[in-house]
Amino acid sequence: MCAVSRDLLKEMGPSDGSPNHSILSVDALWYLNETIEYQANMVKRNTITLVKQLTAKATTDGRWGNSAAQGMV
């Protein structure tokens, strides 16, 4: 996980050529980053679970060749 701290966001400040203000506060940017990371981890976990379930079903049904999991593993 690549967590970004509020302090790091404050230290970084605006990049060259950008205005000295942001539409979002540092706290809002930090919260947005944390939310995106959380959602990405949930998608990853759900995808892994789905692939495991599809693989298990395909192998127990003996339909590996016709399974939706075939291209996912």
Secondary structure as GFF3:
##gff-version 3
##sequence-region A 1 73
A	DSSP	alpha_helix	6	12	.	.	.	ID=ss1
A	DSSP	alpha_helix	26	61	.	.	.	ID=ss2
A	DSSP	three_ten_helix	64	66	.	.	.	ID=ss3
A	DSSP	three_ten_helix	70	72	.	.	.	ID=ss4
###
